[in-house]
Amino acid sequence: MSDSPTPTDPQQLRAEIEQTRAELGETVQELAAKADVKTRAKQALGDAGGKARQKLSDAKDQAAQAVGTVAEKASTAKQQLADSDLPAPMRRPLPLAAIAAAAAAVIVTVIVGLRRRRS
């Protein structure tokens, strides 16, 4: 409400009344939105779900990147072994493949653990 004196012109008075009604309507809508617990709870749940999905997506991306890095390193090591002057029995890439498989298993375990924790 304004501190100005009441206007004597009927047009000004009507305009002031309309402005006051509009301000009061906005205030009532804001209070109603704050009092609507069900809608606010649904919105909070949706926000939390979105954050969880984003974290899971980030974890998957990191896992995929880690698997790619491990695979690349294993491939490089395998090639280096194949190109080396070591005897054939010592150039077998089995230990490197086992290390890569173990790294992949750890990454998958982490992803599954994140999904279970989310549930």
C-alpha positions, -999 to +999 in steps of 0.1 A: +000+000+000+012+035-007+018+063+017+005+089-008-028+107+000-060+092-015-065+105-050-097+125-055-099+117-092-121+085-097-098+073-126-067+075-104-086+058-075-096+029-098-061+025-111-047+024-075-073-002-066-064-023-096-027-021-087-034-031-051-055-061-063-027-072-086-001-070-058-024-089-035-030-116-061+007-121-065+012-124-028-016-149-024-001-170-053+033-170-036+019-181-003-002-208-019+029-221-036+048-223-003+019-240+014+015-267-013+037-294+004+028-321-021+040-302-051+071-290-033+079-326-023+075-339-059+098-311-071+124-320-045+122-356-054+126-348-091+156-326-084+172-354-063+165-380-090+181-357-116+212-353-094+215-390-089+211-397-126+238-371-134+262-387-108+256-421-123+262-408-158+294-392-146+305-424-130+298-444-162+318-419-182+347-421-159+346-459-159+344-460-197+374-436-198+393-457-174+386-489-193+397-472-225+429-461-208+437-495-195+429-511-228+452-487-246+480-493-221+476-530-224+477-528-262+508-507-261+525-530-236+515-560-257+530-544-288+562-535-269+565-571-257+560-584-293+587-561-306+611-569-278+641-593-280+628-615-252+623-652-258+588-662-269+576-677-235+584-644-218+565-623-244+531-638-236+505-611-229+484-632-206+494-613-174+486-580-191+452-593-201+446-605-166+454-570-152+431-554-178+403-578-169+408-572-132+407-534-137+375-538-157+360-559-130+368-533-104+352-506-125+320-527-131+318-534-093+320-497-085+292-489-110+270-517-096+276-505-061+265-469-071+233-483-086+225-503-055+232-474-032+209-453-053+180-478-049 
